[in-house]
Amino acid sequence: MGAARPVAQAEAALVRHYRRLVRFAYLALPADRDRHSRVLAAHAAVQRALPTRWTLRNERSRRNDPDHQDDVGHQEDAGHQEDRTHRNDPAADGTTDPVYAALRLRVLRAALRPRPAARLLAPRVWGLRLFTPHGGEEDAALDHALAALDAPARAAFALRTVEGLNAEQAAGVLRQAGVAQPMAAVAAAAGVATGPDPALPAFDPCAVRVQPTDLLRRRRTLTAALTVGVLGLTTTAAVLGGPGSGDGSARTARSASAPPPPGAVDPARLLRVAPDAWQHTARIDFSAWPARGDRREDATLLRRALTAWVQPGPQTRAEPGTDTSPPAEAPHLLFAGTVDGTGVVVLYDGRRIARYADGQQGGLDLARADDSDVTTAGAVALRRQGPAVRYLLAPWVESAETRRIDQPEVAARPLDHPDGLTAPAPGGGLADCQGATVLQLHSSPVIAEKHAFLLADLGGVVPAHLTYTPPPDRTPSDRSPSDRPQPDRSPSPQPVQPAQPDQAPREATGQDALLAWAWAGCAVPDGGPGVKQLNLWAFAVQALPQNAGSASWVCLRADRWTGDGSAASAVVLPAVRGAQRTGGGPGRACSRFEQDTVAWTWWRSPQGTEYVLAAGSRRVTRLTVKGPDWSADRAAPDHALAVERPARAAVQVEALLDNGSRIGPPH
């Protein structure tokens, strides 16, 4: 019975100080989690802090160890105290209540070193989402600042604000918790403006709001589970879902008929970020955008936009792979204003951009925008009128220009953008290689010095980011392909050059990148809405026979916000405008997960001779070409091969890599 009393005292202290401990854990936990997970993790950390007889026995044995002197050994003499949450309370440092101090230390250790297995033991909530209410702009700025801190600094902030400890006391508690540099953590936390009181509901995981999850998705999940349970009887789906239950329009009709949750269309719940929040956070994405526009206080317009999202209808349009369910948490307000005579609202819920426009031609457009960054969150297509597009630019964009993708030698033209809203700019895709205009944006030096990037309008809400990967043996200052020496075309074997290091994708603003996009941009494999990034990889340069110049081999990759992607190989030949596609298809070819590729094409020389041209990436050492009754198998020190044939026929191409494996062209 010796340990029973300390356990009972610890339970009494935990119940008495529960709200304070959970608030402390909420601030100390990683701020980049979604608020539902963070709320549950904070409650789990506090509940698991309750000691057992076994843990108390271990702590008692450690008290005599000089390496483990902390306040957990003084619980037996603790008395009950009234909860004092005011930060000027003299008892707030825990020195007069060692039981509370021991509980706080356990919570702190759990927040500093969260274990993945502990998430399995966290409380579970079925069918509901829990989140702390959104506060004002200062609350959002504090959330962003906490997300930029490491775990010890967040813990120091919580000790200083929630617990009211001074710097020395906070450092002492951090030292007990095992932090190697407690004073550095306290100093980092001191750089965060406290702003709102962390005792307010916005930072109180015990003052949560409740909202249902995606009810339609739950219904579909249950339907699928029941279908499996009855061994695939199709009648189960008919009974549960009814005719057309898998049809998107039917789901929209059922969703539109359901009343919105209480408060879901209240404009007051929208999150507004401080205008300079992007300058004080390491999380540079759409969540760092402030609210802009001349109607951001127009509650009527904002309510219409929220209603359109909560109750999707016939005017709701979603890009491929985009969920149409209502936002699980209160979204960020990014823009609300009148654009070309139409009320426009842009919202962001951490996963999707929702663009609402008034009028019969308006409605709600939803697009994926999760895992965005300084470039992919650089702009939103705000309003379209014919071929012209008005963009809303990120707050970190210092200057903006437009340039023709087919005229790399022509200087970019400045684009006015007062308060982030651009003048009308030409839009359209890249498929025709003729007249497509892209945005060239320059980031503020606060983000990166001399950083520019290109965005292309593909008809979606968020433009695609254009990048360029040069050949492995080339840099932007190297000679152009036409200046390269001709290789020895004798049939004798040649030594294979070692593979050059990988080149990483870079911004497509250099002259070599602009030239490559001008030559081959029309070969993009997927130019529709929902594309996050387009990369052009120049994987080989081939000297053509008969001194006919050089061929540039490229692979263009389109990566979507959903994680899907596709690639297309193409060749740029002399005296031919644009690129000739040679293969490709969906998959991860030409990505960092599949960096080896080979492509081929027929080519007729200026003298009329037919050739099979083949080229591979940096690790290709040998190329094999097989026709109906002939074959050519040669070492490829320059990763390319040209085989003269009298007439065109079906051929097969295979490449040998330096590790002995073989690959073929993508299909």
Salt bridges, closest charged atoms under 4 A:
ASP34 OD1 - ARG129 NH2 3.14
GLU59 OE2 - ARG106 NH2 2.67
ASP65 OD2 - HIS68 NE2 3.85
ASP70 OD2 - ARG62 NH2 3.62
ASP70 OD2 - ARG109 NH2 3.22
GLU76 OE2 - ARG60 NH2 3.36
ASP83 OD1 - HIS17 ND1 3.23
ASP83 OD1 - ARG20 NH1 3.64
ASP89 OD1 - ARG84 NH1 3.72
ASP97 OD2 - ARG16 NH2 3.83
ASP97 OD2 - HIS17 NE2 3.57
ASP143 OD1 - ARG38 NH1 3.36
GLU163 OE2 - ARG20 NE 3.21
GLU163 OE1 - ARG104 NH1 2.73
ASP197 OD1 - ARG87 NH2 2.65
ASP204 OD2 - ARG19 NE 2.62
ASP204 OD2 - ARG23 NH2 3.64
ASP214 OD2 - ARG217 NE 3.49
ASP276 OD2 - HIS280 NE2 3.26
ASP285 OD2 - ARG283 NE 3.14
GLU297 OE2 - ARG272 NH1 3.18
ASP298 OD2 - ARG295 NH2 2.81
ASP323 OD2 - ARG217 NH2 2.54
GLU329 OE1 - ARG35 NE 3.23
ASP340 OD1 - ARG390 NE 2.95
ASP349 OD2 - ARG351 NH2 3.99
ASP349 OD2 - ARG352 NH2 2.72
ASP358 OD2 - ARG304 NH2 2.83
ASP365 OD1 - ARG317 NE 2.86
ASP365 OD2 - ARG355 NH2 3.30
ASP370 OD1 - ARG368 NE 2.96
ASP371 OD2 - LYS532 NZ 3.85
GLU401 OE1 - HIS442 NE2 2.92
ASP406 OD1 - ARG404 NE 2.93
ASP457 OD1 - ARG384 NH2 2.71
ASP502 OD1 - ARG618 NE 2.67
GLU507 OE2 - HIS451 NE2 3.34
GLU507 OE1 - HIS465 NE2 2.69
ASP526 OD2 - ARG560 NH1 2.60
ASP559 OD1 - ARG557 NE 2.94
GLU594 OE1 - ARG588 NE 3.97
ASP596 OD2 - ARG619 NH1 3.29
GLU610 OE2 - ARG604 NH2 2.69
GLU610 OE1 - ARG648 NE 2.84
ASP633 OD1 - ARG622 NE 2.86
GLU654 OE1 - ARG662 NH1 3.16
ASP658 OD1 - ARG619 NE 3.03
